[in-house]
């Protein structure tokens, strides 16, 4: 179910990436950005970026395996076909993500946003986020790099439409 050229610009939500091979029957290891990690398996179709474009693959089967996820996609039946997908990003169209409460955010919506402190000093843009045991951390790159905990004491306002996140953060820290 591809999108015909020129109909609409698809906004992609990156869910993870193919991170390795698993066995000889086309199964692959998957690094999931979803929380919890097995939520990536709730999407019946994945789009993988290869050969310069997004290509749709139906999820045939998937499961947790040890600390990770393994999956089989329709049409990928051997190790060589799976190897061709190794490293590919896994995404879905942004409009297929479930609705979330107004005070929660998908990481993909925060990436690229400008980060400004309460004094109006721009710290940079959100490069990516990652999980720690205690809280999520927002990596902001500008003149220097800042690691900001994504907690209420630091994150004061998120304005997705205004491309801005206001934080209580000393630019020298």
C-alpha positions in Angstrom: 0.0 0.0 0.0 2.4 2.7 -1.2 1.5 6.3 -1.6 1.1 7.5 -5.2 3.6 10.1 -6.2 2.4 13.6 -5.8 -0.7 12.8 -3.7 0.6 13.8 -0.3 3.8 14.2 1.5 4.1 11.5 4.1 5.4 12.4 7.6 7.3 9.4 8.9 7.5 8.2 12.5 10.7 6.2 13.0 9.9 3.2 15.2 13.3 1.4 15.1 15.8 -0.2 12.8 16.8 -3.6 11.6 19.9 -4.4 13.7 21.0 -7.8 12.6 20.1 -11.3 11.4 18.4 -14.1 13.4 18.6 -17.6 11.9 18.5 -18.6 8.3 14.8 -18.2 7.5 14.7 -14.5 7.0 14.1 -13.5 10.6 15.9 -10.3 11.7 16.8 -8.6 15.0 15.1 -5.3 15.5 16.1 -2.4 17.7 12.9 -0.7 18.8 12.5 2.9 19.8 9.0 2.2 21.1 8.1 2.1 24.8 7.7 -0.6 25.7 10.0 -2.0 23.1 7.5 -4.8 22.0 5.0 -2.1 20.9 6.8 -2.0 17.5 5.1 -5.4 16.9 1.6 -3.9 17.2 2.0 -2.3 13.8 0.9 -4.8 11.0 2.9 -3.0 8.3 6.3 -1.5 8.5 8.0 0.8 6.0 11.7 0.2 5.6 14.0 2.7 3.9 16.0 1.1 1.2 17.2 2.0 -2.3 16.4 5.6 -1.6 12.7 5.1 -0.8 10.3 3.7 1.8 9.0 0.3 1.0 6.1 -1.4 2.8 6.5 -4.8 4.4 3.8 -6.7 6.2 4.8 -8.1 9.6 4.4 -11.8 9.4 5.5 -12.6 13.0 7.5 -11.0 15.8 8.4 -11.7 19.4 10.6 -10.7 22.2 13.8 -12.7 22.4 16.1 -12.2 25.3 16.5 -8.4 25.7 15.5 -7.7 22.1 12.9 -8.2 19.4 13.0 -10.5 16.4 10.7 -10.4 13.5 9.8 -12.0 10.2 8.4 -10.0 7.3 6.3 -11.3 4.4 8.4 -11.9 1.4 11.7 -12.1 3.3 12.3 -15.9 3.4 16.0 -16.4 3.7 19.1 -15.0 5.4 20.3 -13.2 2.2 17.0 -11.2 1.9 17.1 -10.3 5.5 20.8 -9.2 5.2 19.7 -6.8 2.4 17.5 -5.0 5.0 20.1 -4.9 7.8 20.5 -1.3 9.1 17.3 -0.1 7.5 15.1 2.3 9.5 11.6 1.1 10.3 8.8 3.6 10.2 5.1 4.1 9.8 3.2 7.1 8.5 2.9 9.6 11.5 -0.9 9.7 11.2 -1.0 6.0 12.1 0.4 6.5 15.6 -2.2 6.2 18.4 -3.6 9.4 19.9 -1.9 10.3 23.2 -2.9 12.7 26.0 -2.1 16.4 25.5 0.7 16.4 28.0 2.6 13.5 26.4 4.8 13.5 23.3 6.2 11.2 20.8 9.9 11.5 20.7 9.8 11.9 16.9 7.7 15.1 17.5 10.3 16.6 19.7 13.3 15.9 17.5 14.5 19.0 15.6 12.6 21.5 17.9 14.3 24.6 19.1 15.2 24.6 22.8 15.2 28.0 24.6 15.7 28.7 28.3 13.6 30.9 30.5 16.0 33.9 29.8 15.4 33.5 26.0 18.8 32.0 25.3 18.6 29.4 22.5 20.5 26.3 23.5 20.1 24.5 20.2 17.8 21.9 18.7 16.8 18.5 20.0 19.0 15.9 18.3 17.6 12.8 19.9 16.2 11.4 23.1 17.2 8.3 25.1 16.0 6.4 28.1 17.8 6.0 31.4 16.6 4.1 34.4 15.4 7.3 36.1 14.0 9.4 33.3 14.2 10.3 29.6 17.1 12.5 28.5 16.8 15.1 25.6 20.1 15.7 23.8 20.3 19.3 22.6 22.9 20.3 20.1 23.9 23.9 19.4 27.1 25.8 20.1 27.6 23.1 22.7 25.8 19.9 23.6 23.3 19.7 26.5 21.8 16.6 28.1 18.5 17.7 29.7 16.4 15.4 31.8 12.9 15.3 30.4 11.2 16.1 33.7 8.7 18.8 34.9 11.4 20.7 36.8 13.3 21.3 33.5 10.7 21.2 30.7 8.5 24.2 31.2 6.6 24.3 27.9 6.4 22.3 24.7 5.0 24.2 21.7 5.0 21.7 18.8 3.3 24.1 16.4 5.7 26.9 17.4 8.8 24.6 17.0 9.9 25.5 20.5 10.6 23.8 23.8 11.1 26.2 26.8 13.4 24.9 29.6 14.7 25.9 32.9 18.4 25.3 32.2 21.6 27.2 32.6 23.3 27.4 29.2 26.7 26.9 30.9 25.7 23.6 32.4 
